[in-house]
C-alpha cells in the first residue's frame, strides 16, 4: 500500500488496526496496552458475553472479560483431550491455566465480579500463548 493510501486510510495512530498478535513484539504490546484508547467508554457496538452475565463499560473491561472467562472455558474443554496431546502441549496448556493473569484477574472477575487488569501478568500469559502457538505450528510442519 502506498504511503498516500496509508495516510488516507489510517490518518493517525488511533485509527490503525491492532497488529497481528503473532507478529507483535512485547514492547508494541505494552504500548498498545497502555493506550488511553483502552480506558475510553465503549460507544456503539460491544462484544456480547451473555453467557457470563457481565456488562462492560470500557474497552479495558471488555478486554479483561474476553481474555479470561472464555479462555478458561476453552482450557477446560481441552482437558478431555490431554491424553492425545504431547507432553509439551499439555505442559504449556497447564502453564496457561495456572498463569498469574488467569488466577488473579480471572478469579477476581469470576468470583468478585471486579475488573482488574495487570499488564505484566497479561504479558506473561501472552508469551505462554505465543509459545504454544509456535509449538503447534512446529508440530504441524512435521506431520
C-alpha positions in Angstrom: 0.0 0.0 0.0 1.4 3.4 -0.9 2.1 5.9 1.8 -0.6 8.2 0.4 -3.3 5.4 0.7 -2.0 4.5 4.1 -2.3 8.1 5.3 -5.8 8.3 4.0 -7.0 5.0 5.4 -5.2 5.4 8.8 -4.8 9.2 9.4 -3.4 8.8 12.9 -2.3 6.1 15.4 -5.7 5.8 17.0 -7.2 4.6 13.7 -4.6 2.0 13.0 -5.8 -1.6 13.4 -4.3 -3.8 16.1 -1.3 -5.7 14.6 -1.4 -9.4 14.1 -0.9 -10.9 17.6 1.6 -13.5 16.4 3.9 -10.7 15.0 3.6 -8.0 17.7 6.7 -7.5 19.9 6.4 -7.3 23.7 7.2 -3.6 23.5 4.5 -3.0 20.9 2.1 -5.0 23.1 2.9 -2.9 26.2 2.5 0.3 24.2 -0.9 -0.9 22.9 -2.0 -2.0 26.4 -1.1 1.4 27.8 -3.0 3.3 25.2 -5.6 5.7 26.6 -8.0 4.2 24.0 -8.5 1.2 26.2 -9.8 3.3 29.1 -12.4 5.1 27.0 -16.1 4.3 27.4 -17.5 1.9 24.8 -19.7 3.7 22.3 -21.8 1.7 19.9 -21.1 -2.0 19.2 -20.0 -4.0 22.2 -18.9 -7.6 22.4 -21.7 -9.8 23.8 -21.0 -12.1 26.7 -24.4 -13.2 27.7 -23.1 -16.5 29.0 -21.1 -14.7 31.6 -23.7 -12.1 32.6 -21.3 -9.1 32.5 -21.8 -5.6 31.2 -18.6 -3.9 30.1 -18.4 -0.1 30.1 -14.8 0.4 28.9 -12.6 -1.2 26.4 -10.3 -2.5 29.1 -13.2 -4.2 30.8 -14.2 -5.8 27.5 -10.5 -6.8 27.0 -10.3 -8.4 30.5 -13.5 -10.3 30.0 -12.6 -11.6 26.6 -9.1 -12.7 27.8 -10.2 -14.5 30.9 -13.5 -16.4 31.2 -13.8 -17.6 27.6 -10.1 -18.7 27.7 -10.8 -20.6 31.0 -13.8 -22.3 29.3 -11.7 -23.3 26.3 -8.9 -24.7 28.5 -11.4 -26.7 30.5 -12.9 -28.1 27.2 -9.5 -29.2 26.1 -8.7 -31.2 29.2 -10.6 -34.3 27.9 -8.1 -34.4 25.0 -4.9 -34.1 27.1 -4.1 -37.8 26.7 -3.9 -37.3 22.9 -1.5 -34.3 23.2 2.2 -34.3 23.6 3.8 -33.6 26.9 5.0 -30.2 25.8 1.5 -29.2 24.7 -0.1 -30.3 27.9 2.6 -28.5 29.9 2.0 -25.3 28.1 -1.8 -25.6 28.4 -1.3 -26.2 32.1 1.1 -23.2 32.4 -1.5 -21.0 30.7 -4.3 -22.3 33.0 -2.1 -21.6 36.1 -0.8 -18.3 34.8 -0.9 -15.4 37.3 -3.2 -13.5 34.9 -5.9 -16.1 34.9 -5.5 -17.0 38.6 -5.6 -13.3 39.7 -7.5 -11.4 37.1 -9.8 -14.2 36.0 -10.7 -15.3 39.5 -11.3 -11.7 40.6 -13.7 -11.3 37.7 -15.4 -14.6 38.2 -15.8 -14.6 42.0 -15.7 -10.9 43.0 -17.2 -9.6 39.7 -14.4 -6.9 39.6 -12.5 -5.9 36.5 -8.8 -5.8 37.4 -6.0 -5.6 34.8 -2.3 -6.2 35.3 -0.1 -5.6 32.3 2.8 -7.7 33.4 0.6 -10.7 34.2 -1.0 -10.3 30.8 2.3 -10.2 29.0 3.4 -13.4 30.7 0.1 -15.0 29.5 0.7 -13.7 26.0 4.2 -15.2 25.9 2.9 -18.6 27.0 0.2 -18.5 24.3 2.7 -17.5 21.7 5.0 -20.3 22.8 2.0 -22.8 22.4 1.3 -21.3 19.0 4.9 -21.8 17.9 4.8 -25.4 19.2 1.6 -26.2 17.4 2.9 -24.8 14.1 6.2 -26.7 14.5 4.3 -29.9 15.1 2.1 -29.2 12.1 5.1 -28.8 9.8 6.4 -32.3 11.0 3.2 -34.1 10.2 
